[in-house]
Amino acid sequence: MSTLGVMDSSGVTLSKVNREYESHHGHLKKGKRVLSAIERQAKKEKVLMYLSFGFFLAAVAFIVLKRFAFFAPTQLMAQVLAMAPKKLFSTSAQPHATPASGEGNAD
């Protein structure tokens, strides 16, 4: 084979490769668009997941605080405190005994 024949066959091969590349270029471009759309969706889902978990924690905190009466109405709290034993809320070690009105020192 001569040099011209080799160059001619190389040129034909290069043109075939160029046509293949052009046909695959569209597919590669479309694949890149699809991958970028999938990545955006994954980011959105990740943010949504964190927001949902935050909402869940907020709901749990509300329920727990409500259970411990932090959000209870004040009248209800007053009733609960009135029903509680007085010993729990006394400040001294022993309660002070006060004489009744008819009882006292007989002078």
Order of alpha helices (4+ residues) and beta strands (2+ residues): alpha-alpha
